[in-house]
Amino acid sequence: MPQGENGKEVLGSLPHRRPGIESPRRARARASSEQPSPGTAGSEAPSREPGDLEQLARTGIRVAGGAAGLGLKLAGRAVGELGRAVGRR
């Protein structure tokens, strides 16, 4: 660690290792996250197939991705042609 003017560390007197005791707030948060909520006890998530809306959204994403790819390809070609035109002079 970098030393300051008086030989102390720049960041002050921070501990060199983490404390071995967990804070009460973190312990409560961990305990509450481990307990299942009352509404989900014993219920399984039903397997569901994508609905019409989801399929429509995925199709829209594919179309937008294809259009973006085509736009990038055309932009690359245009930049290449400009480079060739400038290089001829």
N, C-alpha and C positions, 0 to 999 in steps of 0.2 A: 504494500500500500504506500502511496506517496506520503511523505512526511511534511508537516507544516513547519512554521518557524520555530516553535518551542519543542520540536521533537514529537509532538502529538500527531495523530492521524488527521487528515484533512476533514473527514466526516465526523470527527468527535470520538466519543468513547462508545462505539457500537460493539455489541457482543461479537465474538469470533465464531460462535456456533449458535444454533437455534435452541431455544429453551426446551427442556424435556416435558414440560407440562402444557397440555392443550388448553386454550382459553375456554371459559364456560360458554361463550357465545358460539364458537365453532363446534363445541361438543353438542350443543342443542341443535344446531343446524344439521349436523351429520346424523344425529339420532332421528330428527324429523324426516330427513330424506330417506332413511332406511325403512321407516314404517310405511306400509302401503296405506293409501288413502281409503276411507271407508267405502266409497263408491266403486272402487276397482278391485276390492277383495274378492278373489275367486272368479272374476269375469275375465274371459279371454278376448283378445281383440279378434273380431271376426275377419276372416280372409275375404277380401272384396276385390272384385274385378274393376278395372277402370271404367268409369261411366262415359256417357257420350260427351259430356263437357270436358272431361280430362283428355279424351282422345282428340277433341277439337283443339284444345290448348296445345297438346303435344304436336299436332300437325302444324299449327300456326308457328310454333317455335322452329320446327324443321324448315318451313318455308322461309321464315325470316333469316335463319342461318344460311340457307342456300343463297338467298338474295344478297346477304352481306358478303358471302364468299365470292359471288360473281362480281359484286361491286369492287372488291379488293383486287380481283384478277384484272378487271378493266382498268382500274387506277394504276396498277403496276405496269400494264402495257403502255398506258399513256405516258407515264414517267419515263419509261424506256425509250419511247419514240422521241420525247422531248430531249432526252440525253443524246440520242443519235443526231438529232437536228442541230443541237448546239455544238456537238463535236465536229460537225462537218465544216463549220466556219473557220 
